[in-house]
Amino acid sequence: MRTYKALKIAFVSIDNDAIDAKHVAQVAGLLGQINTFEFILMMHFMIEVLEQTHDLSQFLQRRNQDLGMLRQRLLAPSHG
């Protein structure tokens, strides 16, 4: 959520500093999009997917890989 808040603050700052009406409209449109339920839900799912992908990547980069443990890890329910 820190990223979401930072993104929102940045867009508001850009909106306040924009001189060109085209840029003001673009930022206003982006602000409207990031405040939708669909965007927030998609961000939540993407965070989950990226966390699991990162964990799997770190596991696969280990020198002492155990294929049995890898299989268990892939078949295990999500830890988040």
C-alpha positions as CSV (number, residue, x, y, z in Angstrom):
1,M,0.0,0.0,0.0
2,R,3.0,2.3,0.4
3,T,3.5,2.3,-3.3
4,Y,-0.1,3.1,-4.0
5,K,0.0,6.0,-1.6
6,A,3.3,7.3,-3.1
7,L,1.8,7.0,-6.6
8,K,-1.3,8.9,-5.6
9,I,0.8,11.7,-4.0
10,A,3.0,11.9,-7.1
11,F,0.0,12.2,-9.4
12,V,-1.6,14.9,-7.2
13,S,1.7,16.8,-7.2
14,I,2.0,16.5,-11.0
15,D,-1.6,17.6,-11.3
16,N,-1.0,20.7,-9.1
17,D,2.2,21.6,-11.0
18,A,0.9,20.9,-14.6
19,I,0.6,23.9,-16.8
20,D,-0.6,22.2,-20.0
21,A,-4.3,21.3,-20.0
22,K,-3.6,18.1,-21.8
23,H,-1.3,16.9,-18.9
24,V,-3.8,18.0,-16.3
25,A,-6.5,15.9,-18.1
26,Q,-4.1,12.9,-18.3
27,V,-3.2,13.0,-14.7
28,A,-6.8,13.5,-13.6
29,G,-7.7,10.4,-15.7
30,L,-4.9,8.4,-14.1
31,L,-6.0,9.5,-10.6
32,G,-9.5,8.3,-11.5
33,Q,-8.2,4.9,-12.7
34,I,-6.1,4.2,-9.7
35,N,-9.0,4.9,-7.4
36,T,-11.2,2.2,-9.0
37,F,-12.0,-1.1,-7.2
38,E,-10.7,-3.0,-10.2
39,F,-7.3,-1.3,-10.1
40,I,-6.8,-1.9,-6.4
41,L,-7.9,-5.5,-6.7
42,M,-5.5,-6.1,-9.6
43,M,-2.7,-4.5,-7.6
44,H,-3.4,-6.9,-4.7
45,F,-3.3,-9.9,-7.0
46,M,-0.2,-8.8,-8.7
47,I,1.6,-8.3,-5.4
48,E,0.6,-11.9,-4.4
49,V,1.8,-13.3,-7.8
50,L,5.1,-11.3,-7.7
51,E,5.8,-12.4,-4.1
52,Q,5.3,-16.0,-4.9
53,T,7.4,-15.7,-8.1
54,H,10.2,-14.0,-6.1
55,D,10.2,-16.8,-3.5
56,L,10.3,-19.5,-6.2
57,S,13.0,-17.7,-8.1
58,Q,15.1,-17.4,-4.9
59,F,14.5,-21.1,-4.2
60,L,15.5,-22.1,-7.7
61,Q,18.8,-20.1,-7.5
62,R,20.1,-22.0,-4.5
63,R,23.1,-24.2,-5.1
64,N,21.8,-27.1,-3.0
65,Q,18.5,-27.6,-4.8
66,D,16.4,-30.6,-3.7
67,L,13.9,-31.6,-6.4
68,G,11.6,-33.3,-3.8
69,M,11.5,-30.1,-1.8
70,L,10.8,-28.1,-5.0
71,R,7.9,-30.4,-5.8
72,Q,6.5,-29.9,-2.2
73,R,6.9,-26.2,-2.5
74,L,5.1,-26.0,-5.9
75,L,2.2,-28.1,-4.7
76,A,1.8,-26.5,-1.3
77,P,-1.0,-24.0,-0.7
78,S,0.0,-20.3,-0.8
79,H,1.6,-19.0,2.4
80,G,0.2,-15.5,2.1
